[in-house]
Amino acid sequence: MEFLVNIRIQWPADGDPEKYARIAEEERALAGKLAEAGHLIRMWRVPGRRENWGLWRAESPSELHEILSRLPVWPWMDITVHPLGWHPVDPAPEHSRPQVTLPH
């Protein structure tokens, strides 16, 4: 399954900037691993905000929750998840679409 995920970081105004820098570094390292594993497909930042939109892939909403809750910045994240389904007029090449097997 693919999910469009909006993440807003709500870092406390009095939060430690050094701690935030360490967490951001850990976050980037884990994001690279999640991309290699095929979970993080694309990521866009929202200019001027601590916010991003990402295209994520997971077997289920539960697996996505498990993945996102392992992110180092999890305690300060406000997340909105939109599950996505294939659309018949999608211009993406067929080979790039996730393969879904429906139960009989």
N, CA, C and O atoms as a GROMACS GRO file, in nm:
protein
  416
    1MET      N    1   0.084  -0.118   0.000
    1MET     CA    2   0.000   0.000   0.000
    1MET      C    3   0.088   0.124   0.000
    1MET      O    4   0.199   0.124   0.054
    2GLU      N    5   0.036   0.229  -0.062
    2GLU     CA    6   0.105   0.356  -0.058
    2GLU      C    7   0.024   0.455   0.025
    2GLU      O    8  -0.099   0.449   0.030
    3PHE      N    9   0.096   0.545   0.091
    3PHE     CA   10   0.036   0.643   0.180
    3PHE      C   11   0.099   0.779   0.156
    3PHE      O   12   0.221   0.790   0.144
    4LEU      N   13   0.016   0.882   0.150
    4LEU     CA   14   0.065   1.019   0.147
    4LEU      C   15   0.060   1.066   0.292
    4LEU      O   16  -0.046   1.070   0.354
    5VAL      N   17   0.176   1.103   0.344
    5VAL     CA   18   0.189   1.134   0.487
    5VAL      C   19   0.236   1.278   0.505
    5VAL      O   20   0.338   1.318   0.450
    6ASN      N   21   0.161   1.354   0.584
    6ASN     CA   22   0.201   1.490   0.621
    6ASN      C   23   0.252   1.486   0.764
    6ASN      O   24   0.183   1.438   0.854
    7ILE      N   25   0.372   1.536   0.783
    7ILE     CA   26   0.433   1.538   0.917
    7ILE      C   27   0.466   1.682   0.952
    7ILE      O   28   0.538   1.751   0.879
    8ARG      N   29   0.414   1.727   1.065
    8ARG     CA   30   0.447   1.858   1.119
    8ARG      C   31   0.522   1.835   1.250
    8ARG      O   32   0.474   1.764   1.339
    9ILE      N   33   0.639   1.895   1.260
    9ILE     CA   34   0.721   1.881   1.380
    9ILE      C   35   0.685   1.995   1.476
    9ILE      O   36   0.692   2.112   1.440
   10GLN      N   37   0.648   1.958   1.596
   10GLN     CA   38   0.611   2.057   1.697
   10GLN      C   39   0.717   2.056   1.807
   10GLN      O   40   0.692   2.011   1.919
   11TRP      N   41   0.834   2.106   1.773
   11TRP     CA   42   0.944   2.113   1.868
   11TRP      C   43   0.914   2.224   1.968
   11TRP      O   44   0.874   2.333   1.927
   12PRO      N   45   0.932   2.199   2.098
   12PRO     CA   46   0.901   2.302   2.199
   12PRO      C   47   0.986   2.428   2.178
   12PRO      O   48   1.103   2.419   2.143
   13ALA      N   49   0.925   2.544   2.200
   13ALA     CA   50   0.996   2.671   2.183
   13ALA      C   51   1.120   2.677   2.271
   13ALA      O   52   1.220   2.739   2.233
   14ASP      N   53   1.114   2.614   2.388
   14ASP     CA   54   1.229   2.616   2.478
   14ASP      C   55   1.312   2.488   2.464
   14ASP      O   56   1.393   2.456   2.552
   15GLY      N   57   1.292   2.413   2.353
   15GLY     CA   58   1.366   2.288   2.331
   15GLY      C   59   1.514   2.313   2.308
   15GLY      O   60   1.553   2.418   2.256
   16ASP      N   61   1.596   2.218   2.344
   16ASP     CA   62   1.741   2.227   2.332
   16ASP      C   63   1.782   2.216   2.184
   16ASP      O   64   1.758   2.113   2.122
   17PRO      N   65   1.843   2.320   2.126
   17PRO     CA   66   1.882   2.317   1.985
   17PRO      C   67   1.984   2.207   1.955
   17PRO      O   68   1.982   2.150   1.846
   18GLU      N   69   2.073   2.176   2.048
   18GLU     CA   70   2.171   2.070   2.026
   18GLU      C   71   2.102   1.934   2.021
   18GLU      O   72   2.137   1.849   1.939
   19LYS      N   73   2.003   1.914   2.107
   19LYS     CA   74   1.926   1.789   2.104
   19LYS      C   75   1.851   1.777   1.972
   19LYS      O   76   1.848   1.670   1.912
   20TYR      N   77   1.792   1.886   1.926
   20TYR     CA   78   1.720   1.885   1.799
   20TYR      C   79   1.815   1.851   1.684
   20TYR      O   80   1.779   1.773   1.595
   21ALA      N   81   1.934   1.907   1.685
   21ALA     CA   82   2.033   1.880   1.580
   21ALA      C   83   2.070   1.732   1.580
   21ALA      O   84   2.082   1.672   1.473
   22ARG      N   85   2.090   1.672   1.697
   22ARG     CA   86   2.122   1.528   1.707
   22ARG      C   87   2.006   1.444   1.654
   22ARG      O   88   2.028   1.349   1.578
   23ILE      N   89   1.885   1.477   1.692
   23ILE     CA   90   1.768   1.402   1.648
   23ILE      C   91   1.751   1.415   1.496
   23ILE      O   92   1.719   1.317   1.429
   24ALA      N   93   1.772   1.534   1.442
   24ALA     CA   94   1.761   1.555   1.298
   24ALA      C   95   1.864   1.470   1.223
   24ALA      O   96   1.834   1.414   1.117
   25GLU      N   97   1.984   1.459   1.277
   25GLU     CA   98   2.087   1.376   1.215
   25GLU      C   99   2.047   1.228   1.218
   25GLU      O  100   2.063   1.157   1.119
   26GLU      N  101   1.996   1.182   1.331
   26GLU     CA  102   1.949   1.043   1.343
   26GLU      C  103   1.833   1.018   1.246
   26GLU      O  104   1.823   0.911   1.186
   27GLU      N  105   1.746   1.118   1.233
   27GLU     CA  106   1.630   1.107   1.145
   27GLU      C  107   1.674   1.089   0.999
   27GLU      O  108   1.620   1.005   0.927
   28ARG      N  109   1.773   1.168   0.956
   28ARG     CA  110   1.823   1.156   0.818
   28ARG      C  111   1.884   1.019   0.793
   28ARG      O  112   1.863   0.960   0.687
   29ALA      N  113   1.959   0.969   0.889
   29ALA     CA  114   2.022   0.838   0.872
   29ALA      C  115   1.915   0.728   0.860
   29ALA      O  116   1.926   0.641   0.774
   30LEU      N  117   1.814   0.732   0.945
   30LEU     CA  118   1.708   0.631   0.940
   30LEU      C  119   1.626   0.647   0.812
   30LEU      O  120   1.584   0.547   0.754
   31ALA      N  121   1.603   0.770   0.768
   31ALA     CA  122   1.528   0.792   0.643
   31ALA      C  123   1.600   0.726   0.526
   31ALA      O  124   1.536   0.668   0.438
   32GLY      N  125   1.732   0.734   0.523
   32GLY     CA  126   1.809   0.668   0.417
   32GLY      C  127   1.788   0.518   0.418
   32GLY      O  128   1.773   0.456   0.313
   33LYS      N  129   1.787   0.459   0.536
   33LYS     CA  130   1.765   0.315   0.548
   33LYS      C  131   1.622   0.277   0.506
   33LYS      O  132   1.601   0.175   0.441
   34LEU      N  133   1.526   0.361   0.544
   34LEU     CA  134   1.387   0.333   0.506
   34LEU      C  135   1.368   0.347   0.355
   34LEU      O  136   1.288   0.274   0.295
   35ALA      N  137   1.440   0.439   0.293
   35ALA     CA  138   1.434   0.454   0.147
   35ALA      C  139   1.494   0.329   0.080
   35ALA      O  140   1.438   0.276  -0.015
   36GLU      N  141   1.607   0.284   0.131
   36GLU     CA  142   1.670   0.163   0.075
   36GLU      C  143   1.579   0.042   0.088
   36GLU      O  144   1.578  -0.045   0.000
   37ALA      N  145   1.503   0.035   0.196
   37ALA     CA  146   1.412  -0.077   0.219
   37ALA      C  147   1.282  -0.065   0.139
   37ALA      O  148   1.200  -0.156   0.140
   38GLY      N  149   1.264   0.048   0.069
   38GLY     CA  150   1.144   0.066  -0.014
   38GLY      C  151   1.024   0.123   0.058
   38GLY      O  152   0.913   0.120   0.004
   39HIS      N  153   1.043   0.175   0.180
   39HIS     CA  154   0.931   0.232   0.255
   39HIS      C  155   0.913   0.380   0.228
   39HIS      O  156   0.800   0.427   0.211
   40LEU      N  157   1.022   0.454   0.224
   40LEU     CA  158   1.015   0.597   0.196
   40LEU      C  159   1.045   0.616   0.048
   40LEU      O  160   1.158   0.595   0.003
   41ILE      N  161   0.943   0.657  -0.028
   41ILE     CA  162   0.954   0.666  -0.173
   41ILE      C  163   0.994   0.806  -0.217
   41ILE      O  164   1.086   0.822  -0.297
   42ARG      N  165   0.928   0.906  -0.165
   42ARG     CA  166   0.956   1.047  -0.198
   42ARG      C  167   0.933   1.131  -0.073
   42ARG      O  168   0.860   1.091   0.017
   43MET      N  169   0.997   1.250  -0.070
   43MET     CA  170   0.980   1.341   0.043
   43MET      C  171   0.991   1.484  -0.008
   43MET      O  172   1.081   1.518  -0.084
   44TRP      N  173   0.896   1.569   0.036
   44TRP     CA  174   0.897   1.710   0.001
   44TRP      C  175   0.890   1.792   0.129
   44TRP      O  176   0.816   1.757   0.220
   45ARG      N  177   0.967   1.900   0.135
   45ARG     CA  178   0.959   1.990   0.251
   45ARG      C  179   0.858   2.100   0.222
   45ARG      O  180   0.832   2.131   0.106
   46VAL      N  181   0.802   2.158   0.326
   46VAL     CA  182   0.716   2.274   0.315
   46VAL      C  183   0.804   2.393   0.353
   46VAL      O  184   0.840   2.407   0.470
   47PRO      N  185   0.838   2.479   0.257
   47PRO     CA  186   0.930   2.590   0.285
   47PRO      C  187   0.882   2.678   0.401
   47PRO      O  188   0.764   2.712   0.412
   48GLY      N  189   0.975   2.712   0.487
   48GLY     CA  190   0.946   2.802   0.599
   48GLY      C  191   0.879   2.737   0.718
   48GLY      O  192   0.842   2.805   0.813
   49ARG      N  193   0.863   2.603   0.714
   49ARG     CA  194   0.797   2.534   0.824
   49ARG      C  195   0.873   2.407   0.859
   49ARG      O  196   0.950   2.358   0.777
   50ARG      N  197   0.853   2.356   0.976
   50ARG     CA  198   0.903   2.223   1.012
   50ARG      C  199   0.794   2.124   0.975
   50ARG      O  200   0.724   2.069   1.061
   51GLU      N  201   0.782   2.103   0.846
   51GLU     CA  202   0.673   2.020   0.794
   51GLU      C  203   0.718   1.957   0.663
   51GLU      O  204   0.797   2.014   0.588
   52ASN      N  205   0.667   1.836   0.638
   52ASN     CA  206   0.697   1.770   0.511
   52ASN      C  207   0.580   1.684   0.468
   52ASN      O  208   0.491   1.650   0.546
   53TRP      N  209   0.583   1.649   0.340
   53TRP     CA  210   0.490   1.553   0.281
   53TRP      C  211   0.575   1.440   0.226
   53TRP      O  212   0.678   1.465   0.163
   54GLY      N  213   0.534   1.317   0.249
   54GLY     CA  214   0.609   1.204   0.198
   54GLY      C  215   0.519   1.098   0.138
   54GLY      O  216   0.405   1.079   0.180
   55LEU      N  217   0.574   1.030   0.039
   55LEU     CA  218   0.508   0.913  -0.018
   55LEU      C  219   0.574   0.792   0.044
   55LEU      O  220   0.694   0.769   0.025
   56TRP      N  221   0.498   0.716   0.119
   56TRP     CA  222   0.548   0.601   0.193
   56TRP      C  223   0.482   0.473   0.141
   56TRP      O  224   0.370   0.477   0.089
   57ARG      N  225   0.551   0.362   0.156
   57ARG     CA  226   0.496   0.232   0.116
   57ARG      C  227   0.513   0.136   0.232
   57ARG      O  228   0.619   0.127   0.293
   58ALA      N  229   0.403   0.062   0.262
   58ALA     CA  230   0.403  -0.038   0.368
   58ALA      C  231   0.299  -0.144   0.333
   58ALA      O  232   0.210  -0.120   0.251
   59GLU      N  233   0.310  -0.259   0.394
   59GLU     CA  234   0.214  -0.368   0.368
   59GLU      C  235   0.075  -0.336   0.422
   59GLU      O  236  -0.025  -0.386   0.370
   60SER      N  237   0.069  -0.252   0.526
   60SER     CA  238  -0.059  -0.223   0.589
   60SER      C  239  -0.049  -0.093   0.668
   60SER      O  240   0.061  -0.045   0.694
   61PRO      N  241  -0.162  -0.036   0.708
   61PRO     CA  242  -0.157   0.081   0.795
   61PRO      C  243  -0.083   0.051   0.926
   61PRO      O  244  -0.013   0.137   0.979
   62SER      N  245  -0.098  -0.070   0.977
   62SER     CA  246  -0.028  -0.106   1.102
   62SER      C  247   0.123  -0.105   1.083
   62SER      O  248   0.196  -0.057   1.170
   63GLU      N  249   0.170  -0.158   0.968
   63GLU     CA  250   0.314  -0.154   0.943
   63GLU      C  251   0.362  -0.010   0.928
   63GLU      O  252   0.470   0.024   0.977
   64LEU      N  253   0.285   0.074   0.860
   64LEU     CA  254   0.324   0.214   0.847
   64LEU      C  255   0.336   0.279   0.985
   64LEU      O  256   0.432   0.351   1.012
   65HIS      N  257   0.238   0.253   1.072
   65HIS     CA  258   0.244   0.308   1.208
   65HIS      C  259   0.370   0.262   1.279
   65HIS      O  260   0.437   0.341   1.346
   66GLU      N  261   0.403   0.137   1.265
   66GLU     CA  262   0.524   0.082   1.328
   66GLU      C  263   0.649   0.153   1.276
   66GLU      O  264   0.739   0.186   1.353
   67ILE      N  265   0.655   0.176   1.145
   67ILE     CA  266   0.769   0.244   1.084
   67ILE      C  267   0.779   0.388   1.134
   67ILE      O  268   0.885   0.431   1.178
   68LEU      N  269   0.668   0.461   1.126
   68LEU     CA  270   0.672   0.602   1.165
   68LEU      C  271   0.701   0.620   1.313
   68LEU      O  272   0.770   0.715   1.351
   69SER      N  273   0.651   0.532   1.396
   69SER     CA  274   0.673   0.547   1.541
   69SER      C  275   0.816   0.515   1.582
   69SER      O  276   0.854   0.541   1.696
   70ARG      N  277   0.897   0.460   1.491
   70ARG     CA  278   1.039   0.437   1.520
   70ARG      C  279   1.125   0.559   1.486
   70ARG      O  280   1.242   0.564   1.522
   71LEU      N  281   1.066   0.659   1.419
   71LEU     CA  282   1.144   0.777   1.383
   71LEU      C  283   1.186   0.852   1.510
   71LEU      O  284   1.105   0.866   1.602
   72PRO      N  285   1.310   0.900   1.516
   72PRO     CA  286   1.358   0.967   1.638
   72PRO      C  287   1.275   1.089   1.678
   72PRO      O  288   1.267   1.122   1.797
   73VAL      N  289   1.213   1.157   1.582
   73VAL     CA  290   1.137   1.277   1.613
   73VAL      C  291   0.989   1.246   1.645
   73VAL      O  292   0.908   1.337   1.663
   74TRP      N  293   0.956   1.117   1.650
   74TRP     CA  294   0.819   1.072   1.675
   74TRP      C  295   0.748   1.148   1.788
   74TRP      O  296   0.633   1.188   1.769
   75PRO      N  297   0.810   1.169   1.904
   75PRO     CA  298   0.737   1.235   2.014
   75PRO      C  299   0.689   1.377   1.982
   75PRO      O  300   0.599   1.428   2.048
   76TRP      N  301   0.748   1.441   1.881
   76TRP     CA  302   0.715   1.579   1.846
   76TRP      C  303   0.643   1.589   1.712
   76TRP      O  304   0.630   1.698   1.656
   77MET      N  305   0.595   1.476   1.659
   77MET     CA  306   0.531   1.474   1.528
   77MET      C  307   0.380   1.483   1.539
   77MET      O  308   0.318   1.418   1.623
   78ASP      N  309   0.321   1.566   1.452
   78ASP     CA  310   0.176   1.568   1.430
   78ASP      C  311   0.158   1.513   1.289
   78ASP      O  312   0.202   1.576   1.193
   79ILE      N  313   0.094   1.397   1.276
   79ILE     CA  314   0.092   1.324   1.149
   79ILE      C  315  -0.051   1.311   1.097
   79ILE      O  316  -0.145   1.286   1.172
   80THR      N  317  -0.064   1.329   0.965
   80THR     CA  318  -0.188   1.299   0.895
   80THR      C  319  -0.154   1.200   0.785
   80THR      O  320  -0.064   1.224   0.705
   81VAL      N  321  -0.226   1.088   0.780
   81VAL     CA  322  -0.200   0.982   0.682
   81VAL      C  323  -0.320   0.969   0.588
   81VAL      O  324  -0.435   0.961   0.632
   82HIS      N  325  -0.288   0.966   0.458
   82HIS     CA  326  -0.390   0.945   0.356
   82HIS      C  327  -0.355   0.817   0.280
   82HIS      O  328  -0.260   0.818   0.203
   83PRO      N  329  -0.429   0.707   0.300
   83PRO     CA  330  -0.404   0.585   0.222
   83PRO      C  331  -0.437   0.614   0.075
   83PRO      O  332  -0.534   0.683   0.045
   84LEU      N  333  -0.356   0.560  -0.014
   84LEU     CA  334  -0.374   0.583  -0.157
   84LEU      C  335  -0.407   0.453  -0.229
   84LEU      O  336  -0.357   0.347  -0.192
   85GLY      N  337  -0.489   0.463  -0.329
   85GLY     CA  338  -0.524   0.348  -0.411
   85GLY      C  339  -0.492   0.378  -0.557
   85GLY      O  340  -0.488   0.494  -0.598
   86TRP      N  341  -0.470   0.274  -0.634
   86TRP     CA  342  -0.438   0.288  -0.776
   86TRP      C  343  -0.557   0.347  -0.849
   86TRP      O  344  -0.672   0.313  -0.820
   87HIS      N  345  -0.530   0.436  -0.944
   87HIS     CA  346  -0.636   0.498  -1.025
   87HIS      C  347  -0.616   0.456  -1.170
   87HIS      O  348  -0.503   0.454  -1.218
   88PRO      N  349  -0.724   0.422  -1.241
   88PRO     CA  350  -0.711   0.370  -1.377
   88PRO      C  351  -0.649   0.468  -1.478
   88PRO      O  352  -0.601   0.423  -1.582
   89VAL      N  353  -0.648   0.598  -1.451
   89VAL     CA  354  -0.586   0.691  -1.545
   89VAL      C  355  -0.446   0.736  -1.498
   89VAL      O  356  -0.392   0.834  -1.551
   90ASP      N  357  -0.390   0.666  -1.401
   90ASP     CA  358  -0.255   0.697  -1.353
   90ASP      C  359  -0.156   0.685  -1.468
   90ASP      O  360  -0.146   0.579  -1.530
   91PRO      N  361  -0.082   0.793  -1.499
   91PRO     CA  362   0.012   0.787  -1.611
   91PRO      C  363   0.142   0.714  -1.579
   91PRO      O  364   0.225   0.697  -1.668
   92ALA      N  365   0.161   0.672  -1.454
   92ALA     CA  366   0.285   0.601  -1.420
   92ALA      C  367   0.293   0.470  -1.497
   92ALA      O  368   0.191   0.405  -1.520
   93PRO      N  369   0.414   0.432  -1.537
   93PRO     CA  370   0.428   0.303  -1.606
   93PRO      C  371   0.374   0.190  -1.519
   93PRO      O  372   0.390   0.191  -1.397
   94GLU      N  373   0.313   0.093  -1.583
   94GLU     CA  374   0.252  -0.018  -1.510
   94GLU      C  375   0.352  -0.089  -1.419
   94GLU      O  376   0.317  -0.131  -1.309
   95HIS      N  377   0.478  -0.102  -1.464
   95HIS     CA  378   0.576  -0.174  -1.384
   95HIS      C  379   0.613  -0.101  -1.256
   95HIS      O  380   0.670  -0.162  -1.165
   96SER      N  381   0.581   0.029  -1.245
   96SER     CA  382   0.615   0.102  -1.123
   96SER      C  383   0.502   0.101  -1.021
   96SER      O  384   0.519   0.148  -0.909
   97ARG      N  385   0.387   0.048  -1.060
   97ARG     CA  386   0.274   0.042  -0.968
   97ARG      C  387   0.291  -0.075  -0.872
   97ARG      O  388   0.340  -0.181  -0.913
   98PRO      N  389   0.252  -0.057  -0.746
   98PRO     CA  390   0.258  -0.171  -0.654
   98PRO      C  391   0.165  -0.282  -0.699
   98PRO      O  392   0.054  -0.255  -0.745
   99GLN      N  393   0.208  -0.402  -0.686
   99GLN     CA  394   0.125  -0.517  -0.723
   99GLN      C  395   0.038  -0.555  -0.604
   99GLN      O  396   0.089  -0.577  -0.494
  100VAL      N  397  -0.090  -0.563  -0.627
  100VAL     CA  398  -0.185  -0.596  -0.521
  100VAL      C  399  -0.254  -0.726  -0.556
  100VAL      O  400  -0.306  -0.743  -0.667
  101THR      N  401  -0.255  -0.817  -0.462
  101THR     CA  402  -0.324  -0.944  -0.482
  101THR      C  403  -0.449  -0.942  -0.394
  101THR      O  404  -0.441  -0.930  -0.271
  102LEU      N  405  -0.563  -0.952  -0.459
  102LEU     CA  406  -0.690  -0.950  -0.384
  102LEU      C  407  -0.730  -1.092  -0.347
  102LEU      O  408  -0.711  -1.185  -0.425
  103PRO      N  409  -0.786  -1.109  -0.227
  103PRO     CA  410  -0.834  -1.240  -0.188
  103PRO      C  411  -0.953  -1.281  -0.274
  103PRO      O  412  -1.028  -1.195  -0.320
  104HIS      N  413  -0.971  -1.409  -0.296
  104HIS     CA  414  -1.083  -1.460  -0.377
  104HIS      C  415  -1.207  -1.477  -0.294
  104HIS      O  416  -1.311  -1.518  -0.346
   0.00000   0.00000   0.00000
